[in-house]
Structures are given as C-alpha cells and as structure tokens.
Amino acid sequence: MTFANEDEAYNTYNAYAICKGFGVRKGQKANNSKGILRTCTFLCNYEGHSPPILPHEQRDVYWTVKRTGCKACIKFKIEDGVWVVVKFEEVHNHPFVDDKQKHLIRSYRHITDTNRSILASLTRAGVRAMKAYSYLSSEAGGQENVGFTLRDCQNFLQSKRRNFIIAGDCQNLINHFNFLQSNGSNFSYTFQLDQEERLTNFFWSDGVSKLDYESFGDVVVFDTTYRTNKYNMICAPFVGLNHHWKNVLFGCAFLLDETIASFVWAFQSFLEAMGNKAPKTIFTDQDHAMANAIKTVLPNTNHRLCVWHIGKNAMHHIGHLLGKPGFCNKYWYKFLYKCESELELENTWKAMCHEWKLEDNKWLDNIYRLRHKWCLAFGRDIFSAGIRSTQRSESTNSVFKKWHQAEKMRYSEVIDDFEYARGMPRMMVENKTDGPLHTYILGADSSERKHIVHFCLGDSTITCSCKLFEMQGWLCRHALCILIHVVNVPRIPLQYILKRWTKIAKQSSHCDDVGESSRDAGKSKILRLKRLMQLAFSVMNIIANHDVTEKIATTTLMDLRSHVTNKIQSLTGQDDVNSLLENDESAYATDCGIQILDPLQRKPKGVPNARLKSASEKRKRKNPHAPEATSH
C-alpha cells in the first residue's frame, strides 16, 4: 500500500487499529544525509516495557503496567514523497480492547477544531470544563461519541491558558492593562514591585467604574476576605451601591500582604483613580492595619465596622452564651442591632455584663470601646445608604471567579433601569394646610420606644428622632405617617428625594446627593471623554475604510489639535500644553519597559483560598445532622 503523506498513512493505520481494538503510537524516524525523511514506524501502544521500580523507591501511587513488549507495527519507506509499506507485523501479545471501551483509546481521542472553538467560547462565558464537556457529550449522544474524555477537555483548556501566559502571569497582566489604558477607554492601573522586580500589589479601575463612582461613591465597602489560588494574593474590591440597591464595582486591588503600608497604597491608588474624591463612609471588617491606613489616607471619611463580622467573631469568644435564649434575645441581638440611642446602648451593656458576669471579658470590652464605629446609635447622623456589613463586597469576589461576570453585573443595571422607568409613583390629592412648627410623638401603647417628629410647614422640613433619612437617604415610616395622615402634603418635599435613589441617578446635575453645591457632573472629564469617544469611534470606523478618507481625517485632526491647543493656552495661560496633559495623566502613567517578575508561589499553612469559615460553619460541616445556624 502507498500513501501521499504522513497524515494519510497514520490515519489509515490508526483506523485499522481502532477497529481491531488497540492504540497507535508514533515510533522512530530516520533521515538521510541531507536531512530528508526516509523511514517512519508506527507502533502498537503496548510496545516496549515500563521502567522498573527499584526496591528502595516508595511512591504514593503505583500505576498499572501497560507496556507488554508487543511487536505489532507498520513501517514505511518514503521515496519522492510517497509513503510505501515495507513492513507490517499484525501479531499482538495482549488482548484487544472491548467495543464498549474503544472510545477511551488514546489514539482514538481527538478534539476537533469545532469542539475546540465551542469549549473556548463556553469557558469565556464562565462555564466550567465539566459542564462544557457534559454539554458536548449530550449533543453527540453520549461520552462514547464525543471523541475525547473529560481529562482531554481539561488538559486542552489548561494548555490554552498556559499558552496565553507567555511572558509570565504578572508581565502579561501589566501588558494587558497597558493595552486597555492605551485604547482610550479611561482605564487606569498602577502597581508596586519589590527589590527583586517582583509584583507585590496592583490596582485597576475602568471607565464604567469611575462613572459609577461619580454617582454612587458616597459609600464604599472594602473587604479582604478572599485570596487568589496561585500566589496567595489578597483580592480587595472596592464596592458601592447603586440606585437599584445592587452592587457596583469601583475598582479592585490585589495585595501581597495585609500590612499598613499595603493598605495605604491601595487607598491612595483608589483615590487617585477617582480624582481624589473621598467617600463619605467606608465599611470594613475589624482590622487594625486597615483602620490605621484609613486614618492616614481618608481622614475625613467615616469609618464603620461590619456588624455581621462582629456577630461571627462572637462565636470564638462568647460561643457558650450564644445558644442561650435569655442572653441572645434579651441582650446580644439588641446590643448589636436594635439600640437607637447611646443611653439605650449603655443600659443594655451594663445589664448584660451584670447578669451574665461579663465585666472581665476582654473581647466584649474591646467591642464596646469601638461602639462608635458599628453601633446604630452612633451612626444616625452618617449617611450609609442602609449598609451595615461588608457582605456586599464578599459577594462581589465571585465576579472574579468567572469570566465576563462584571459585564453581567453591570447589564443587570440596564434591566433594572428598563423595568423601573416604566413605573410612575402614585401622587396624593392636593390639600393645603397652614400652621406653625408641630411636634409629634409616635409609638405603640405597648412599646417603651417613642419617636419624635418635627414638621415645619413654612419650608416643608421634617425630622425624626430615628434619623433614617440621615443614614439611608429616604424618609422613615414615622415621617411619612405625619406627612400623609396628619399634614396631608401633596407630595414628598424635594429635599428629601436624593438623586442617588432616583431613575436619573447617573444623569448630570448641579447638586450632589445631599443637596450641597458641587461642580457640574456633566462637565466632568470622565463624562466629556465618554461622549467624545463615542462620536470619534463612530467617525473613525467610517474613515478607516479608504486611504483617501484617512488623509482627510489626518489633516482635519491636525488642524483641530492646533485650534484646541491655542484655545487651552488662552484659557489656562500656559504655553506648554503637552506638559499640562502629562501632569494630568501622571497618576496613571506606568513604565512597562521593565521586566516584571511573578510573586513567589506560596500558600501559607492553614490559610485557605476561599472565604474563611466561622466556627459554626466548621462544626456544621463536621456534623451534618446538627441543626442549621441562623445568620443575621
């Protein structure tokens, strides 16, 4: 038999082998003095012998012996490009593979180009290898028909990721960041290197995140619960809350450690990316290094602690008391969540310590000393958008586990805008009432807690002792009760409708979220850049079709640059406009000419990659029959 090339010869012999029930392996090739291929041999996959294991060698896993010294083979001689069979040995010294197992033979398994493309698309969409393989198997009518195994699928995807990372993980990351920054998308990044030029910390934020921060950057949640798998770096996203009560991502830092210096660098990088506009409130867990960094970088920002973490940490310190209803229902839950005044908190604290003999508990004493950072009674004058924990940031960590999840998170805002734009609020019938300042006391007869509401008809101001508006930005039920059922105002006063909670939250305005005078958001550089980019890209897409239009555009742009330069010089009084642009972008400029090395791959003993589990979660895993714990 003769064949036109190597592929034809191999495929023919391999098809014969699969039909018989054995696999094929390529053997030795021989070249002539000019380097031209002269002979080639294809072998049975049982050819040869497995290397022996010496008596002193110990292994955790002993693989089965699969080489039996089989002599079956086929040998070709190549003359003038034609493959001629010169030897064919068909006798085997081993049993053949059963028909039901032939699809597992190595030489039979092959991932076609179509399947490669489908696997790549599915993984880019966030589908894991196992589910992608299950999908292809179902489409093919079973795993025996898909043409490859799950391990082949995993190896292909792993090699694809490995080939993508050519210059090293970190070097490739910085190169990708540099590309994103250079394409005009308002993407910015910064990073730190150690003395050995290894990457230690990096931060990034894109244009959409900066636009979201313009509208919703009053409250930021910062959490460092999760670590990456390979380099044990800490994932630290900056998360906010939009007008649909959904998470928005402002930026993300990856840190090598949790020291004061690393946190200071992260907060400084975040401020620079956001135009040095500090948030009003920031939520974190109870980390001393993080608290010191916030004092240094964000001195005017209110630092609040996550109440949920305090409750979880209580399992380690007062876990023997949390299972007692007389302690939890009467004191602990009230102490954490329900005290509305400093006096109420102090009385609850004293009664709890006295009844349960907790005066010497150091952890509780430390929590009480930090009460101004987490207690509701001390945060009623601070705007927090209704946030009391960092769980929003923790849930955002899942965004970085799957590709394109950030786009899905942002697309949900588009859906919410569409749904809520079609609804209109119900308007009350107008009914004017005159009168001086009124004071109302609200509360059920069976409740000791009363709320005091003050209303002035002259300027339509209303305040309540619960201070829900000051904290979350919308009127409480006590104030609404007076407005609707007592005063009969036709509509909610405009000063109590914050723009950040409205349908037009992301539109330009001359006032910020609390009514204070601020610069026109429509004149911000971010919004101007976005509008100009949209127009420029639409025009350039047409221009790039012909050389003639390119020349016209180049001449026009050079004239436009000269005109704009003269205008900027007349407005700013600076002769060197290029230096002005360089200073404006110095915060984001990064020298990518150096070689960046990856951090050392390490995984400290006892530090998991996922979110750290509490004691109750660990006990629940050990005892599947234990009653389920309640989360607050």
C-alpha positions in Angstrom: 0.0 0.0 0.0 1.1 3.6 -0.7 0.1 6.9 0.8 0.6 10.5 -0.2 1.8 11.9 3.1 2.3 11.1 6.8 -1.2 12.1 7.9 -2.8 9.8 5.4 -0.6 6.9 6.4 -1.1 7.4 10.2 -4.9 7.9 9.9 -5.3 4.7 7.9 -3.3 2.6 10.3 -4.9 4.2 13.3 -8.4 3.4 11.9 -7.4 -0.2 11.4 -6.0 -0.3 15.0 -9.2 1.1 16.5 -11.3 -1.4 14.6 -9.1 -4.2 15.9 -9.0 -2.8 19.5 -5.6 -1.3 20.1 -4.0 2.1 20.1 -1.2 3.5 17.9 2.0 5.4 18.9 4.5 7.0 16.5 7.9 5.4 16.6 11.3 6.4 15.3 12.0 8.3 12.2 15.2 8.1 10.1 16.6 10.8 7.8 19.3 10.6 5.1 22.5 12.7 5.0 20.6 15.6 3.6 18.0 15.6 6.4 15.2 14.2 4.3 12.9 11.7 6.0 13.5 8.2 4.7 11.7 5.8 7.1 9.0 6.0 9.7 7.4 3.4 12.0 4.0 3.4 13.8 3.8 1.1 16.9 1.2 -0.6 19.0 0.7 1.4 22.2 1.7 -1.8 24.2 5.2 -1.7 22.6 8.2 -1.7 25.0 8.3 -2.2 28.8 7.6 0.1 31.7 10.7 1.2 33.7 11.1 -1.0 36.8 10.6 0.4 40.3 13.6 -0.2 42.5 13.0 -1.7 45.9 14.2 1.4 47.8 11.8 3.6 45.9 8.5 4.4 47.6 5.6 6.0 45.8 2.2 7.2 46.9 0.5 5.9 43.7 1.5 2.9 41.7 0.2 2.9 38.2 -0.7 -0.3 36.5 1.8 -1.8 33.9 0.5 -1.0 30.4 3.6 -2.0 28.3 3.8 -5.7 27.3 6.6 -5.6 24.7 4.2 -6.0 21.8 5.9 -6.3 18.4 3.0 -5.2 16.3 3.9 -2.3 14.0 3.9 -0.9 10.5 7.0 0.6 8.8 7.1 3.0 5.8 9.7 3.9 3.3 9.4 7.4 1.9 10.5 7.9 -1.7 9.8 11.1 -3.7 7.2 12.0 -1.0 5.3 8.7 -1.4 4.9 6.5 1.7 5.3 2.8 0.9 4.6 0.0 3.4 7.8 -2.1 3.7 6.9 -4.0 7.0 3.7 -5.0 8.6 3.5 -7.0 11.9 0.0 -7.9 12.9 0.6 -10.3 15.8 -0.1 -8.9 19.3 0.7 -10.4 22.7 -2.2 -8.8 24.6 -6.0 -8.9 24.5 -7.8 -6.3 22.4 -10.0 -3.6 23.9 -13.7 -4.3 24.0 -16.0 -2.4 21.7 -17.6 -0.5 24.6 -14.2 0.9 25.6 -12.7 1.7 22.2 -13.6 5.4 22.6 -11.1 5.5 25.5 -8.1 4.5 23.4 -5.6 7.4 23.3 -5.0 7.5 19.6 -8.8 7.5 19.0 -9.3 10.6 21.1 -9.1 13.9 19.3 -10.7 17.3 19.9 -11.8 18.7 16.6 -11.4 22.4 15.7 -15.1 22.9 16.1 -15.2 21.4 19.6 -12.1 23.5 20.5 -13.9 26.6 19.4 -17.0 25.6 21.4 -15.0 24.8 24.5 -13.2 28.1 24.3 -16.4 30.1 23.9 -18.1 28.3 26.8 -15.2 28.9 29.2 -15.1 32.5 28.2 -18.7 32.7 29.2 -17.9 31.3 32.6 -18.9 27.7 32.0 -16.6 25.3 33.8 -14.8 22.4 32.0 -17.0 19.7 33.4 -20.2 21.4 32.3 -18.8 22.2 28.9 -17.8 18.6 28.4 -21.3 17.4 29.5 -22.9 19.8 27.0 -20.8 18.4 24.1 -21.4 14.8 25.2 -25.1 15.4 25.3 -25.0 17.0 21.8 -23.0 14.0 20.5 -25.4 11.4 22.0 -23.1 10.2 24.8 -19.5 10.3 26.0 -18.6 7.5 23.7 -19.4 9.6 20.7 -17.9 13.0 21.7 -14.4 11.8 20.6 -12.4 12.8 23.8 -12.6 12.4 27.6 -13.1 14.9 30.4 -9.4 14.8 31.1 -8.6 15.7 27.5 -11.0 18.6 27.8 -9.3 19.9 31.0 -5.9 19.5 29.5 -6.8 21.4 26.4 -8.2 24.3 28.4 -5.2 24.3 30.7 -2.8 24.4 27.8 -4.8 27.2 26.2 -4.4 29.2 29.4 -0.7 28.3 29.6 -0.1 29.4 26.0 -1.9 32.7 26.7 0.5 33.5 29.6 3.8 33.8 27.6 5.7 36.5 29.4 4.7 35.3 32.9 1.5 35.9 34.7 2.3 39.4 36.0 4.2 40.6 32.9 1.2 39.6 30.8 -1.2 41.2 33.2 0.6 44.5 33.1 0.9 44.3 29.3 -2.9 43.7 29.1 -3.5 46.7 31.5 -1.3 48.9 29.3 -3.3 47.9 26.2 -6.6 48.7 27.9 -5.3 52.1 29.0 -3.9 52.9 25.6 -7.2 52.3 23.7 -8.9 55.4 25.2 -11.4 53.6 27.5 -10.4 55.6 30.5 -8.9 52.5 32.1 -6.3 53.2 34.7 -4.0 51.0 36.7 -0.9 51.1 39.0 1.3 48.5 40.6 4.2 48.1 43.0 7.4 46.0 42.7 9.8 44.7 45.3 13.6 44.9 45.2 13.8 41.8 43.0 11.3 43.4 40.5 8.5 41.0 41.6 5.0 42.2 41.6 3.7 42.9 45.1 0.5 45.0 44.7 -1.6 46.2 41.8 -4.9 48.2 41.4 -7.2 48.8 38.4 -10.4 50.6 37.6 -12.1 51.1 34.3 -14.2 53.9 32.8 -17.6 52.4 33.8 -16.4 52.1 37.4 -15.4 55.7 37.5 -18.7 56.9 36.1 -20.5 54.8 38.8 -18.3 56.3 41.5 -19.3 59.8 40.3 -23.0 58.9 41.1 -22.7 56.4 44.0 -19.3 57.0 45.5 -20.7 58.3 48.8 -20.5 54.9 50.4 -17.7 52.3 49.8 -17.4 48.7 51.1 -13.9 47.3 51.3 -13.2 43.7 52.1 -10.1 41.4 52.0 -11.7 38.0 52.8 -10.6 36.2 49.6 -7.2 35.2 48.3 -6.1 34.0 44.9 -5.1 30.4 44.4 -1.6 30.6 42.8 0.2 33.4 44.6 -1.9 33.7 47.7 -2.6 37.4 46.9 -5.5 39.1 48.6 -8.4 40.2 46.5 -9.7 43.5 47.8 -12.5 45.0 45.7 -14.0 48.5 46.2 -17.8 48.1 46.0 -20.7 50.5 46.2 -24.5 50.5 46.0 -26.4 51.9 43.0 -30.0 53.3 42.9 -31.4 49.8 42.4 -29.9 48.5 45.6 -27.4 46.5 43.5 -23.6 46.2 43.8 -21.4 48.3 41.6 -17.7 47.8 41.3 -15.5 50.9 41.6 -12.1 49.1 41.3 -10.1 46.3 42.7 -6.7 45.9 44.4 -4.7 42.7 44.7 -2.3 42.8 47.7 0.5 40.5 48.7 0.0 41.1 52.5 -2.3 42.9 54.9 0.1 45.5 56.3 -0.5 49.2 56.9 1.8 50.1 54.0 -0.1 47.9 51.6 -3.5 49.3 52.6 -2.2 52.9 52.5 -1.0 52.2 48.9 -4.4 50.6 48.0 -6.4 53.6 49.3 -4.1 56.1 47.7 -4.3 54.3 44.3 -8.1 54.2 44.7 -8.3 58.0 45.4 -6.0 58.9 42.5 -8.1 56.9 40.1 -11.3 58.6 41.3 -10.0 62.1 41.0 -9.1 62.4 44.7 -12.8 62.4 45.6 -13.1 60.6 49.0 -16.2 58.7 50.0 -18.4 59.9 52.9 -18.4 56.5 54.5 -16.3 53.3 54.2 -17.2 49.9 55.7 -14.5 47.3 56.6 -14.0 44.4 58.9 -12.2 44.8 62.3 -8.6 45.0 61.0 -6.2 47.3 62.9 -3.8 47.8 59.9 -6.8 48.7 57.7 -8.1 51.2 60.3 -4.7 52.9 60.6 -4.4 53.2 56.8 -7.9 54.8 56.6 -6.9 57.3 59.3 -3.9 58.2 57.1 -5.4 58.3 53.6 -9.1 59.0 54.4 -9.1 61.2 57.5 -12.4 62.9 56.7 -14.2 59.6 55.8 -16.4 58.0 58.4 -15.0 54.5 59.1 -17.7 52.0 60.0 -17.2 48.3 61.0 -19.2 45.4 59.7 -21.7 44.2 62.3 -22.0 40.8 60.6 -18.3 40.1 61.2 -18.7 41.1 64.9 -21.5 38.6 65.2 -19.4 35.9 63.6 -16.4 36.7 65.8 -18.6 36.3 68.8 -18.7 32.5 68.1 -15.0 32.4 69.1 -15.2 34.5 72.3 -18.7 34.0 73.8 -19.9 31.0 71.9 -21.0 29.3 75.1 -23.6 32.1 75.7 -25.0 32.4 72.1 -27.0 29.3 72.4 -28.9 30.6 75.5 -32.1 32.5 74.6 -32.0 34.5 77.7 -28.7 36.0 76.5 -29.3 36.4 72.8 -32.9 37.5 72.6 -32.8 39.8 75.6 -29.3 41.3 75.3 -27.0 40.3 72.5 -29.2 40.9 69.4 -30.5 44.2 71.0 -26.9 45.2 71.8 -25.8 44.7 68.1 -28.8 45.7 66.1 -31.6 47.4 67.9 -30.2 50.2 70.2 -31.2 53.5 68.8 -29.7 55.8 71.4 -26.4 56.0 73.3 -28.3 55.8 76.6 -30.2 52.6 75.5 -26.9 51.0 74.4 -25.2 51.9 77.7 -28.1 50.5 79.7 -28.2 47.3 77.7 -24.4 46.8 78.0 -24.4 47.3 81.8 -27.4 45.0 82.3 -25.9 42.3 80.1 -22.5 42.4 81.8 -24.0 42.4 85.3 -26.5 39.5 84.7 -24.0 37.2 82.8 -20.8 38.2 84.7 -19.0 39.6 81.6 -17.2 42.5 83.2 -13.8 40.8 82.6 -14.4 39.7 79.1 -11.6 41.5 77.1 -13.2 40.9 73.7 -16.5 42.3 74.7 -14.8 45.3 76.3 -12.9 46.0 73.1 -16.2 45.8 71.1 -17.8 48.2 73.5 -14.9 50.7 73.1 -15.3 50.6 69.3 -19.1 51.1 69.6 -18.9 54.5 67.8 -17.8 52.6 64.6 -20.6 50.0 64.5 -23.5 50.9 66.8 -26.6 52.3 65.1 -26.9 54.8 67.9 -23.6 56.5 66.9 -24.2 56.3 63.1 -27.6 58.1 62.7 -26.1 61.3 61.5 -23.8 59.5 59.0 -25.0 58.6 55.5 -24.5 54.9 54.9 -27.1 54.0 52.2 -28.6 51.4 54.5 -25.4 49.3 54.6 -24.2 47.8 57.8 -21.9 45.0 56.7 -19.2 44.1 54.1 -21.1 41.1 52.8 -21.8 43.1 49.6 -18.0 43.2 48.9 -17.6 39.5 49.8 -20.3 38.5 47.3 -18.5 40.6 44.6 -15.5 38.3 44.9 -17.4 35.7 42.9 -17.2 38.1 40.0 -13.5 37.4 39.6 -14.0 33.6 39.6 -15.8 33.6 36.2 -15.1 35.5 33.0 -17.5 38.3 32.0 -19.3 38.3 35.3 -18.6 42.0 35.7 -20.4 42.7 32.4 -23.3 40.6 33.6 -23.4 42.6 36.9 -23.5 45.9 35.0 -26.0 44.6 32.5 -28.4 43.9 35.3 -28.5 47.7 35.9 -29.7 48.2 32.4 -32.5 45.7 33.0 -33.4 47.5 36.3 -33.4 50.8 34.5 -35.8 49.5 31.9 -38.2 47.9 34.5 -38.4 50.9 36.8 -38.5 53.5 34.0 -42.0 52.3 33.0 -43.5 52.8 36.5 -44.8 56.1 38.0 -45.2 56.9 41.7 -48.7 57.4 43.0 -49.5 61.1 43.6 -51.7 62.2 46.5 -54.6 64.7 46.2 -53.6 68.2 47.0 -54.8 69.6 50.3 -53.1 72.7 51.7 -52.7 73.2 55.5 -51.3 76.2 57.3 -49.7 76.2 60.8 -46.6 76.7 62.8 -43.9 74.2 63.8 -45.5 71.0 65.1 -44.1 68.2 67.2 -45.5 64.7 67.1 -44.8 61.7 69.3 -45.3 58.3 67.7 -45.2 54.9 69.3 -47.5 51.9 70.2 -49.0 51.8 73.6 -47.3 48.5 74.4 -43.8 49.9 73.3 -41.5 51.8 75.5 -39.7 53.3 72.5 -41.2 56.6 71.1 -40.2 58.6 68.0 -40.4 62.3 67.9 -41.2 64.0 64.6 -40.8 67.8 63.9 -42.5 69.4 60.9 -42.5 73.0 59.7 -45.0 73.9 57.0 -43.2 77.1 56.1 -40.2 75.3 54.4 -41.6 71.7 54.5 -38.8 70.5 56.7 -39.4 67.3 58.7 -37.1 65.4 61.0 -37.4 62.3 63.0 -35.5 61.0 66.0 -34.8 57.7 64.3 -32.7 59.6 61.7 -33.3 57.1 58.9 -33.0 59.8 56.3 -29.6 60.9 57.6 -28.4 57.3 57.5 -30.0 55.8 54.4 -31.3 58.8 52.4 -35.1 58.2 52.4 -37.8 59.2 54.8 -38.8 56.8 57.6 -42.3 55.5 58.2 -42.8 57.9 61.1 -42.2 61.0 59.0 -44.3 59.6 56.1 -47.1 58.9 58.6 -47.2 62.5 59.6 -46.9 63.8 56.0 -49.6 61.5 54.7 -52.2 61.2 57.5 -51.7 64.4 59.5 -50.2 67.2 57.4 -51.7 66.0 54.1 -48.9 67.3 51.9 -49.5 66.7 48.2 -46.1 65.2 47.6 -42.8 64.4 49.3 -40.7 67.6 49.7 -37.9 67.6 47.0 -35.1 68.0 49.5 -36.0 64.5 50.8 -35.7 62.8 47.4 -32.0 62.1 46.9 -30.9 61.9 43.4 -28.8 58.7 44.0 -32.1 56.8 44.6 -33.9 58.1 41.6 -34.2 56.9 38.0 -31.9 59.8 36.8 -29.2 59.0 39.4 -26.5 58.8 36.7 -27.5 61.9 34.8 -25.7 65.2 35.2 -26.8 67.6 38.0 -25.7 70.8 39.6 -26.2 69.4 43.1 -24.8 66.3 44.8 -26.7 63.7 46.6 -27.4 65.7 49.8 -28.2 68.9 48.1 -24.9 70.6 48.7 -23.3 72.8 46.0 -20.9 70.9 43.8 -19.3 71.0 40.4 -21.5 70.1 37.4 -21.1 66.4 36.9 -21.9 66.9 33.2 -18.7 69.0 32.9 -16.5 66.3 34.5 -13.7 65.0 32.4 -15.0 61.4 32.6 -18.3 62.2 31.0 -16.8 64.5 28.4 -14.3 61.9 27.4 -17.1 59.3 27.1 -19.2 61.5 24.8 -16.2 62.4 22.6 -15.1 58.8 22.4 -18.5 57.6 21.2 -18.5 60.2 18.5 -14.9 59.8 17.5 -15.1 56.0 17.2 -18.2 56.1 15.0 -16.5 58.6 12.6 -13.2 56.7 12.6 -14.9 53.5 11.8 -16.0 55.1 8.5 -12.7 56.8 7.8 -10.6 53.7 8.1 -12.2 52.1 5.0 -10.1 54.1 2.5 -6.7 55.7 2.2 -8.2 59.0 0.9 -10.5 59.4 3.9 -7.6 58.6 6.2 -5.6 61.5 4.7 -8.6 63.9 5.0 -9.1 62.9 8.7 -5.4 63.3 9.5 -5.3 66.8 8.1 -8.5 67.7 9.8 -7.3 66.3 13.2 -4.0 68.2 12.9 -5.9 71.5 12.3 -8.3 70.6 15.2 -5.4 69.9 17.5 -3.8 73.2 16.7 -7.0 75.1 17.3 -7.7 73.3 20.6 -4.1 73.9 21.8 -4.4 77.6 21.1 -7.8 77.7 23.0 -6.3 75.9 26.0 -3.4 78.2 26.1 -5.7 81.2 26.1 -7.9 79.7 28.9 -5.1 78.4 31.2 -2.3 80.9 30.4 0.2 78.0 29.9 2.4 78.0 26.9 3.3 74.2 27.1 0.0 72.3 26.6 1.9 69.0 26.4 3.2 69.4 30.0 -0.3 70.1 31.1 -1.5 66.9 29.7 1.4 65.0 31.1 0.7 66.3 34.6 -3.0 65.4 34.2 -2.1 61.8 33.4 0.9 61.4 35.6 -1.1 59.5 38.2 -1.8 56.7 35.7 1.4 56.7 33.7 3.3 53.4 34.2 6.7 52.4 32.7 6.1 49.0 31.1 9.7 48.8 29.8 11.0 46.9 32.8 10.7 43.2 33.3 8.1 42.3 35.9 8.5 39.0 37.7 5.7 37.0 39.3 5.3 36.8 43.1 6.7 33.7 44.7 4.1 31.0 44.5 3.2 30.3 48.1 0.4 29.1 50.2 0.9 29.6 54.0 -0.1 26.7 56.1 -3.6 26.9 57.4 -4.6 29.8 55.1 -7.4 28.7 52.6 -8.0 30.2 49.2 -11.8 30.8 49.7 -13.6 32.8 52.3 -12.5 32.0 55.9 -15.2 29.9 57.6 -16.5 30.6 61.0 -16.5 28.1 63.9 -20.2 27.4 63.5 -19.8 26.7 59.7 -16.9 24.3 60.5 -19.0 22.5 63.2 -21.9 22.2 60.7 -19.6 20.6 58.1 -18.3 18.1 60.6 -21.8 17.2 61.9 -24.3 17.1 59.0 -27.1 16.2 61.4 -26.6 19.3 63.6 -29.4 22.0 63.5 -28.8 24.8 61.0 -27.4 28.0 62.3 -29.3 31.3 61.8 -27.5 34.1 60.0 -28.1 37.8 60.9 
